[in-house]
């Protein structure tokens, strides 16, 4: 099937859908100008100091650094926090939001991204599940308590020459120890999932209501690869469970299970705009 036919099919699915689930991986943010950490080349291009140290993304995204070298840990996460705050979400976010708002059953978002860009683009905070947490919230490294608090007032200055965060570093609001982002990292036994768990309950309540009302479900997945396949598994599982149609947008890992679903070998914003242009003309 040629790409144009797939885009037409995707437009038709969106036009007929009564509820929209958006699932998104790191590829969703690339078109907004965020770095692609795929492979060491992408990570080292974004963080040249890590290339000199021959340190991988998996090694760096580990909570142990907040104990061993908090200035290095907060250089990495502080730089990302500043970058996510400065970056404007691309137009595809708004297109999906407007489509979801028009549907009788509304929308929900399931994302592994920690950048907060769905909320920044106008999505309702209570209609987003961030399965790996969010950089815009903090917790204690110990942790000494179950508190999770906003990083809205936190400012992290990074010395780019030596790639170290400058004092004062973010601190726990209870015990004064170093704070860390409320993000699920690699080898992480201290992550507090309470905020994400609440988001998950809202998601499954919405899915249950969608099923009970008999709403036809469209699932649009953007930029979710196979290296960490959480989003892909969730998309496929929910499509099967709720008899939804999956539209998978990915320039590389675009294969889909079965003939009912639609694969679009495109970048995120390109794929979204492609079928929305056809939808607008329909």
C-alpha positions, 0 to 999 in steps of 0.5 A: 500500500502506498503512503498516500493510501495509508494517510487516507486511511488514517484520516478516515479513522480519525474522522470516524473515531469517537475517542482518541488515545495519543501515545508518544515516545521520544520521537514526538519531541524531535520535531520541536528541536529536542535532541534525539538520544537514539544510540550513543551518537545522538546522546554524545552529539547533544552532550559532547562532554559525555562523549569525552568521558565515553559515558552512555545515556544509560550510564548517565540516566542513573540515580546513583550520580545524585549521590556520587556527583550531584553537580554532574547529575544536575548538570545533565538534568538541569540542562534538560530542564532548561531546554524543555522550558525553552522549547516550543512544542511543534504544531502537531501537538495542537492538531491532535489536541483539537481533534481530541476535543472534537470527539464525543469521548474526548482524548487521553495521552500516554507518554514516556516523555518527561518534558511536559510538552503535552501540558505546555501545548494545552493538553489537560493535566488530568488527561495525561499519563507520564509513565516515566514521570516528569522533569518538572517535579522533584523528590528526595534522593533518599527518599526521606518522605513520599512528597513530590513537589513542583520544580516550577520555581527551581532554577539550575545554572550549568557551567557548560565548560566543565559540565557541572551545575552550580550551587545552590542545587535543588534540595529536599523540602523536608530533610535538606538532602539533594533533590532529584527529578521525579523521573524513572531512571535506569537501575532506579529503586528510589523513584516515587511513582505516586503521581504517575499512579494517579495519572494511570487511574485516570487513564483506565477510568477513561478507557473503561468509560470509553468501552462502556459507551461503545465509543470507537477508539483511534490510537495515534502513536508517535515516535515510539521505538523498540529500544525501550518499547513501553509505549509500543506495547501499551498501544498494541495492548489497548488497541487489542483490548478496546478494538481500536485502530492503531496509527503508528508514526515512526520513520524507522520502527513503523511496523504494525501487528495485523492489517487493521492497523496503519503504519506511517514511515514518517517523522512525527510532525510530518505524519500528523500533518499528513493525515490532518491535511486530508482530514480537513479536505474530507 
